[in-house]
Each structure stands twice: as C-alpha cells, then as structure tokens.
Amino acid sequence: MNIIFFGTSEFAVESLRAILQSAHKISLVVTQPDRKKGRRLILSAPPVKALAETHGIRVYQPEDASSPQAAEFFKGIGADLFVVVAFGQILKKEVISIPKICSINLHGSMLPKYRGAAPTNWAIINGDKLTGATIIKLNEKMDEGDILAAREVPIDDEDTNITLSQRLADTGARLLVETIDSIAGGGRINFIKQDPARVTSAPKLKKEDGLINWGDSAAAIHDRVRGLLPWPGAYTHFGGKVLKILRTEIAGLPRRSPDILPGTVIDIVKNKGMVIRTGSGAILVTHVQLESGKELDVDAFLRGHRIEKGYKFQ
C-alpha cells in the first residue's frame, strides 16, 4: 500500500511510527511548516517531521495543503491511500479524492462524540470515564465521515490530557495499521454513518478556557486542571499575575465551613498543599506555576510568597 501521511503533532507520531514498522510504504509525509516557539521564538520543526527525516522519508510542508499547487504535487505521487492524523489543516474535496482508494483519518474520540480539535481535553473536562479512537473515511466536513473502525479507551481518575493523549495515540496507531491492513487485503469494509443525534463538539481551546471559577464543584475544577494540561492550563490570579494550578486532589471539608466563600484557602497542609473551598466541596492544590516562573510544589511556592488561611483567590 502506497501512502501519503498527513500529520503534525505528537499525537500523530505514534501512527507514523506504526505504519513505518508495517508492510506498507510511506512515499511522502505532509506536515505543517516549521514554527517559532517558546519565549525565545526558536524555529522548531513539527514532531512528525523529525521522525520522517530520521527514516529518510521526503517531507512536504505547505502553508495550504489544499492549494492547486499542492494538489498537483500529490497527484504525482500515485498514492493508494491518504492517512491523516492530527494534521491541523482541513483538506478540501479536491485533495481528499486524489488517492486511488480513499483518504482516512484517525480521531481521538468515539465519534460522533467530540468532533473538533480538542477531544481528549473536553472528555476529561466533562468528567467522562470512557473515550476512544475512531478511524473514518475522510470527507470535506470536519470529523463527519463514515466510520471504518473504533476502539474504546477508559479514562482513569488521575489521567491528564497528556497521559490520555499518549494512550489514545498508542491505541489509535494500532487500530490504524489494522484498518490499513484490511483495506490492503481487499476485504469488505463496513462503513457506518455517524448518528447526527449523538454529535457533540470539542472546539479548539482558548486561553480563557483555563480560568478557574471557584464557584464550580471540586470535581469540576479537578477535571479542568487535568484536562487543560499542558496548554492553556487551569489558572487563577495571585498578586496581579496568572497563577497556574497544575496538580490537584479532591479534599474533604472541615466540619464548620458553610460560610466560607469559594476560592478561600481553608487550610495549608505541610508537605501536601493548600486546601481551597469550592462551590461544592474543597480541593487540595499541590503544584503551581506563577507567571514567568517555574513549576513548584506548594511548600516551595509558599516559602517565597505569603499566603495564609483566609486568603481568597479571584
């Protein structure tokens, strides 16, 4: 099977690696252009590019993979299959229809649930206990194609977006190769249409999605902290600066705390962290990062910043 692989992020790396270890041939890797990243704005290659180059695979980095120039280039490859994983651009019908067989896409949810750019984030934020990986036949509408295969993945209580994404990347990569094997074998593939009544969305995250509402329940805040790593991160404000809340645990409430406002520090536990009142219950904050600073456990943070019981975060 002659494949053009479209992918950019870390999530796509496992899929590319799995196909490279299979019997199929990748003739071209298409990824996003190198971008400037970090405080020093250093030009950085996408993770997928780095892996492709170590295997001597040709890499193509168009600003618009659906441009007429890109389409003509793809036609010259003579690919049987286009495989798209966390690429970051929506491909137009003219490009999707180029391969001899079809174009397929790996998505990190059990479609039609969580269509969109951030399915793992929103699954954790919403407190789900189950998600999965889905292979669809690509069409011009985002994540709406017919389903070829799907596999469930449990969400553990302490999973973060980082840990869940890695498990989904591993599971999805295996499922992807199995699906490509089936297509290459010429066997019958069952295409299942997505049920529009079950559609939910997972829109691209914005920085403001990270702002903690201390009036939410302890469970909801804990899920938001887990779901928003590594970006944008859940945050509150301290001393006029953004304070990221990086790790939390659900905590019990003291017997007498009904009149304490949400966001108030109700206890500081040595070697553990700050207990903060929420709209329902309390949460133990164990690790934080002040704007322009580094990640610290709360004990280390409090050695340089004065916070006492009764302090209220906004």
N, C-alpha and C positions, 0 to 999 in steps of 0.2 A: 504494500500500500504506500503510495507516494503522497506525502502530507506536507502542507504548509501550516506551520504552527503560529498562531497569533497569541501573544501573552506578554505581560509586563511585570506584574508584581511578584512578591514572594510566594503568594498562593499558587501562581502558575508554574513555579519552578519544579515542584514535585511531579506535575503532569508531564512537563517536558522531559524530565529525567526518566520517568517510567516509559515513555514512548521510545526514548533513546535506547533503553535496555530491552526493548521488544524486537520483533522481527520486521517492524515497519521502518520505512525510510523517511526522514525529515529533510526535504530539499531546501527549505528556507524557513527562517524564523523572522517573524514580523513583530516588532515591538515599538514602544514609544521612543521618541528622541531622548537623548541624554538631557537631564535637567539639573539646574543648580539647586543644591540642597544644603541645609544646615545654616548655622549662624555665619559661617564664612563663605557661603554660597559657592561651594566647590562643585564643579560639573561632575555629575555622577551617572554612571550607566545603569539602566534597569537590571534587576537581578537576573531576568531571563537572558539578557544579552550576555552577561558574564558566563553563564553556563553554556550557551550556544557556542561562544568563541573557544571555550576550552575543548569542545568537541569538533572544532573546525567547520562549523556549520555557517553558511552565509547568513548575514543579518541585514535586514532592511528596516529603516526607521523613518517612515513617512510622517509628516505632520497630519496628513489626511489619508488614511488607508483606503478611502473610497473615491479618491480623485481619479480622473480619467487616466492619468499617468500611472498611478499605482495599479489600476485595473488591468491595463495593458501589460504591465510587468508581470502580474500574477498569471495572466493567460499564457505567457511564455514558459512558465514552469511545467505546465501539463499535469497539475496535481489531481489525484483521485479524490482527496478529502481536504477540507479546511477544518482545523481544530482550533477553537477559540476558548481561551481560559483567562479571565481577569485581564483582558487586553486594554480596556479603558477608552475605546472608541466604538461607536455604533456603526456597523458595516451596512452599507446600502445594498439593496436587492441586486444591483448590477455586479457587485463583488461576491455576494453570497452564492450566486448562481454559477460562478465560474468553474468550480471543480467538477470532475466527471460524475461523481456520485452525489455528494451533498456537502453542506457545512454543518458542523455540530459544535455545541457549546456545553462546557461544564459550569454549573451554577451551584453556589454553596448554600442551598436550602432545598426543602422538599416542595418544589413548585407544584401548584401556583402560589404557595405561601412565600412571602418575602421576595417579590420581584424588585429588582433595583440594585443599587451599588453597594449597600452595606447590610447584607442579610445576616451575617454572624453577629454583628453589633446589635441589631434590633432584636434578634432572637434572645440574646442574653438580657438586654434592657427590659424586655417584656416578660421576663421570668419563665420562658419556655423550658421544658425539660427534654425536648426532643427536636432535632433538626435533621439535616441530611445533605446528600449530594445528588444532583439531578443532571442527566445528560439530555439535551433537547436538540432537535433539528432546528437550526438557526433560521429565523426569518427577520424581516426588517423591523419588527417591533420588539422592544426590549423584553427579553425573558418570556415571550409568549409562544414560542414554538412547541410543536408536538413532542411529547416525552418518549425517549427511547429506553431509558433505564433510570432507576433511582435506588438509593440505599440510605437507610436511616442511621443517624449517629446520636447517641444520648448526650445531653448537656449535663455535666457534673455540677454539683452545688458550688464548687470553688473554681470552675472554669472561668477564664477571662477570654476576651476576644482573641488574644494571642494564642492561648493553648487550644481553644476550639478551632480556630482557623487552621492550625497545623494539623489537627486530627482530620478535619474535613479535607484538607489538601491531600493527605495520605490516602484517605478512603476514596476521594474523588479520582485520584490518579489511577488507582487500581481499577475502579469502575470504568474509567475512560478507556484503558487498554483493553479490558474485556469487551467493551462495546465496539471498539475498532476491530478487534479480532472477529467479532460476529459479522460486522459489515464486510470485512475482507473475505470471510468464509462463504459469502453468498447466501447465507441462511435467511429465513424470513425474519424481518424486524417488525415488531408491533409498535406502531406509532399511536400514542394515546393523547387525545386532545385534552388540554387543560380545562378544568371546570371553572368558568368565569365567576361562579358564585363563591368560590373559595379563595379568590385572589386577595392578597394583602401586599402592601408595599414596604420597601426598605430603602427610603430615599438616602441620597448622599448626605453624610454628616456635615454639620456646620459647627463652628467653634461654640456658638451659643447653646448648642445641644448639651454641652458639658456643664452648664451652670446648675448647681445643686439647689433644689427647692427643699429647704429643711422641713417644710410642712408635709412633704411626702412621707410615706411609711419607711421604717428602717430597711425593710426588704427591698423596696423600690430603689432606695438610694444605693444600697449594696449592689443591686443588679446594674445600676447605671455606672457605678465605679468599675465593675468588672467588664461591662460591655463597651466602654469607651477607651480602653487601652489599645494601642499606645497613643492614639490621637482621636479626638481633641483632648481626651482626659476629662474626668469629672473635676469640677473646681468650685471653690468658694472664694471669698476675699478676706485678706488679713493685712492690716496696715496700709491700705490703699493699693495692694498688689494682689495678683492672682495666686491663690494657693491651691495647687493640685492635690486632690485626695487620691492616693494611689492604691492603697490597700485598706480593706475594712473587714469587720466581722459584725454579725448581729449580736447585740448585747442586751442583757436584762436591765430592767428599770428598777431603781431603788423603790422601796415601798411608798415613800412620800414624795411624789414628784408631779402631781396633777397640774400645778400652776406654773410649771417651768415652760417657758416659750421654746418652740422648736428652734434649733440652731445653738442652744445654750450648752456649754460644757458643764456636765453634771458630775464628772469625776475624772481624775487623772491617775491612772494606774501605772506605777513604776514598772518598767520593762515590758509594758504592753501598749499603752497609748492613751488617747483621750476618748472618754465616753460622751457622746453628744446626743441630746434629746432630739427626736424627730417628731413628725406629726402623729406617728403611731409607733411606740417603742423607742429604742435607742440603738446607736451604732458606735462601735469601737473603731476609731481611726488609728491605724498602726504605722502607716508610712505616708509621707507628704513630700511635696516639692514646691518651694516658693519660687515665684517668677525670677528667672535668671539664675536660679540656684541649682543644686543637685538634689537627687533623691536622698531623703534621710528618714530613719525611723523617728518616731515622735519623741523618744527620750533625747536623741541628739538634737532635734529641732528645738525642743524646749530649753536646752542649755544656752541657746543663743537668742531666744525670743520668749518674752514674758506672756504666758497665758495661764490664767488661774480658773478655778471653778467659778462659774457665774459668767464667764466671758461668752458673748453671743456673736456667732458668725452670721454674716448677712448673705 
